[in-house]
Amino acid sequence: MEEPLVSVITCAHNEEKYVGKCLASVRRALKGINGEIVFVADRCSDNTAEIAKRFNVEKLIIKTWKRWKNSYAESLQTGFLNSSGKYISIVDADIILPENFFKEMLPLIRGNIASVSARVETYPSTLLNRIIYAWEKTHEITPFGREPRGAARVIRREVLHEIGGFKDTSAPDTDLDIRLRKLGYRSIYMHKVFVWHIRENTLMKVVRGQLSSGDARYDLGVGFMKTLAHSVFRLRPLVICGWIIKKLKKD
């Protein structure tokens, strides 16, 4: 049997509200492409796994364990170890892909380019989502620009294997990019291909997300001044708070 060209890894913990829309978009994007969906249902207590079955995912992994500190990273590695495609695509369970996603992204992986990330935009479904959607436009005018994200990306399998797969960290996508650079590979951001992030945000989720980002930056060795600059220019004040809280805990 011919090995799939693309293995799409989708990890989910209680995502029944979003996962059907996500998988439907993945199926559309894989039309005409030899691909597989590796779905990791991480300790779900809702109907997430049952919804995945309806979409006939090629590999459904019911993950009942948590051996790593960071369960999402563990789920990604579990999916990777159970995949077989030449390319590995990470698609979060609350992401909707355009139909041309793989046709646009795959040709970009050549030479020393090992990973390509799409532009992620918040779907303006609620008032808070519309505010976040508008704020995301500022990424184009800040000194940092947009950075590659893990929510929708494609990675060359042989390179991912070369760096040892995913590691136990709270920011596996950023950690991946750092390790790729150390070996001379590039991870790029593709502005022309964008995906919708359909999760309905709440103020509590925004707060937790910023604090978690600061925590992750500390773990990845990002310094105080760079994190502070990120907080100021990206208008994310709680990121630096998360960094400081993590440092105080370590000290």
N, C-alpha and C positions, 0 to 999 in steps of 0.2 A: 504494500500500500504506500502510495506517495506521501512523503512527509509534508505537512502543511507549510505554506509560505509564511503565514502569520499566526502566532498564538496570542489571542487577546486575553489578558489576565484581568478579571474583575473581582475585587474583594469586597465583601459586604457584611456589615453587622446590623441587623434589623433595619433594612432599607426597603421594606415592602412598598413604601409610598413612591419610590423613584425607580426601582430596579427594572420594572417592566418597560418603561419608556427608554431607559438606557439600553437594554438588550435589544429592543426593537430597532434602535438606531444602529447598533453594532451589526445586526444582521443585514440591514440595508447597505451599510458601508462595505461589508464583506461580499456583496453580490458580485459574482464573476471572479472572485479571488479564492484560492485554495487556503482556507483558514479554519481555525478552531477557536472555541471559547472555553477557557479554563475558568470556571466560576468557583470561588472559595467563599462558602458561607461560614463566617466566623462566629461560632457560639450564638447563633440566632435563636430567638424565642418567638419570632413572628412568622409570617408566610414567605419570607425572602427566598428560601430554598425551593419551595413549591412553585413560586413564580418562575424561577430559573428553569425548573423542569419543563414548564410549558413552552419555553423557547428552545427546547431540545439542545441545551448546551452540551458540547461534546464531552466535557469532563466536569463533573460536579463533585466538589470536595466538601464534605460536611466536617468542618473543623470544630472539634469538641475540646481541644486542648489549648493551653497558653503556656509555653515554655520560655518564651522570650519576654523581656520586659515590655517591648513595644509590639503589640499584637498585630498591628497593620503591617509592619515590616515582616513579621513572621508569616503572615498570610501571603504577601508578595513572594517570598522565598519558596513557600509551599507551592504556589502556583507555578513558579519558574521551574522547580524540580519536576513538576508533572506536565510540563509543556514540551513541545517538540518542533516548533516552528523555527524557520531561519531568522525571523524577526520576532521580537517580543514587544507587544503593545500593552501598556498600562492604561486602562480606562476605568475611572472611578464610577461607582454605582449611581451617582447623581449627575452624570455627564451625558449629554446628547451629542452624538457625532453627526457631522454632515455626510451626505452620501459619497462625496469625493474624498473623504478623509485619507484612506490608505493610498488611493491613486495619486494624491498630491504629496503625501509624506514619504512614502517608500523610496522614490527616486532621489530624495535628498540625502539619503544615507550612502555615502561614497567617500573614498579616500580615508581621511582621518576623522570624518564625522561619524560618530558612533551612536548618537542619540538626537532625536528631533522632537521638540515639544510644541504643541499647538497653542494658539492664543485662547485663553479661557475667559469667558465673559459671563457675569451673573445675569440670569434671565430675569427681566424686570417684572416679576409677577405680583409682588407686594410693594408697599410703600418703602420699606427698608431695603428690599432688593433693588428698587429703582434708584435709591440714594447710592447704594454700593455700585450699581452699574455706572452711574454718572461719575463717581469717584475713581473708578478704574480707568477712566479716560485720562486721568492725570499721569498715569504711568508713562505715557508717550512724551511728556514734557519734563519729567524729573531727570536729574543727572544719571540715575541708574538705569532708566528705561525699564523694559519688561525683562524678567528673568525666566529661564526655562522652568516649567512646573511639571509635577508628576501626574496630574489629573488626566492628561491625555497626551501620551507620547509614544514613540516607537524607538526601540533599541535593537542594535545588532546583537544577535544571540551569542556569537562567538566571543564578542568583546565582554558581554555581561558575564559569561563563563570565565573569561580571563581574569576579571577582577574579583571573582568569588561570589557573584550574585549579590543579593541584598543583605545588608547588615542590620543588626539589632540597634536601631536608632530611631528617634522620634521624627526625623526628617529624612526618610530613605531616598527621596528624589534628589535633594541637595547633596546628601552624602555620596550618592551615585555620581553626580557631576564632578564633585571634588576628586574622587578616585579616578575617574576617567581622565581628568586633566593631568594628574600625576603620571599617567602612562602615555601622555602625548596625544590623547584623543580629544575631540571637541564635542560639546553638547550645545546645540543651537536652538534658537527660538524662531518659529515660523509664523510671522505676523499675518500672512495671507490666509492661513487656515485657522478658523476659530470654531470653538465648541461652546455649547451652552452649559453653564452650571445651574441646574434647576432647583437646587435646595432652597427652601424658604428660610431665610435667615431670621434670627431673633437677636435682640441686644445681648442676651446671655451667650449665644453662640459666637457673636462677634468678640465679646470680651475674652471668652475662653480661647478662641482662635489666636488672638493677638498675644495673650500670655504664653500660650503653647509655642508660638513662633519664637518668642524671646528665649524661652527655655531651650528650644532646639538650637538656636544660634549659639548659645553658650556651650552646649555639648559639642557643636561642630567646630568650636574654636574661633568663632567670629568675635572680634574685639569689641570693647565698649564703644569706642568712637564711631566705628562703622555701623554698629547697631543703633546708636543714637541718631546718626545721620539718616538711616533708614526710617526711623520713627518720625523724624521731623519732615523729611521730604515726601514720604509716603502718607503722612497724616495718620500714622498708626501709633499713638502715644503709649499704648500698653505693651508694645513689643519690648521697649527698653525696660519697662517695669518687670516683665517676665524674665529678662536677662539678669536684672539685679536680684530678683528673688532667688533665682537658681544659684547665683554666685554666693549669696548669703547662706543658702542651705549647704553649699559645698564647703564654705569657710567654717 
